Amino acid sequence: GPSKAPLLTFYVYRAQSDSNYPPYNTNAASLGGVLWYLHNEIVPYCYTTPSGGKFGFRRYYKTRIIRYKITMRATTPLYRKGMNFGVRMAFDAGKNTGAYGMTKGFENYGYFVGCNILGHGPYPTCPSAQGTKEGFCPMRYGEAAAWYSLPGECPSQTFFSKSPACKKQEPGGFCAGTPTGASDCTWNYEKAGEINIDELVGITPRFKSHYAFCKQGCLEYVKFSAQGKKDVGKCGIHFWDHERDAVKNQWRIRKLDEAFKKKYPHLPSDKEMPAPKCDFDKDKFYDGI
């Protein structure tokens, strides 16, 4: 039934292609979280997939940062353990692929919204062998850099395999109206605008398109020495310079928030509506489940 947990309202952000789909069974992020994801995994490429793919686009065709206003309320079992957020599950094509090697949690706590602070695990973790290998540790996007999981219907299957029976059996946490904190009513969302990444970083209108930018041998951010001078952009694009500079990362966060404020002056900025603390506690959460 309804829970006594507080109602929380905050923004989350998703880096997305031009495809439109709702955020059910997806991961989202804070400002710092979405910028780190772009910085580490998306902007060092002018190809759509790690092994190549289509030239002239960012990895996975990412073109924009979408903002959602999330309203959520924790379930009673989770809140009794002193948390508003559960573990941050990884969603791949709409399927819950788990955290810490387990997909467990929903059956114990209901369909909670999950969170993790970047660097604190499950991914990314610093220090870690992967962090050393990929060069993303230490992370300097601050304690406010978080990722979230937003469980929708039938999280155990991918977007293409969610049967009516599964949707009935696994209703997910999204619900219309004010979330009650019942196991199937923990969150809802409203669209709150989007920012084009090319415009944010200055590629357009200077270049005709992202393809034209790539075609000239340009790159937003050089991560690998084979591409040129590391840790800076090419062709006068300096938005992403110096990934492990804490001051520069705070500047990037501010720039993105200001871009939303300029485009949507009637909506609060992230600074004006700060997210609640990511209070997930691994020991408490996994105790007894």
Order of alpha helices (4+ residues) and beta strands (2+ residues): beta-beta-alpha-beta-beta-beta-alpha-beta-beta-alpha-beta-alpha-beta-alpha-beta-alpha-alpha-alpha-alpha
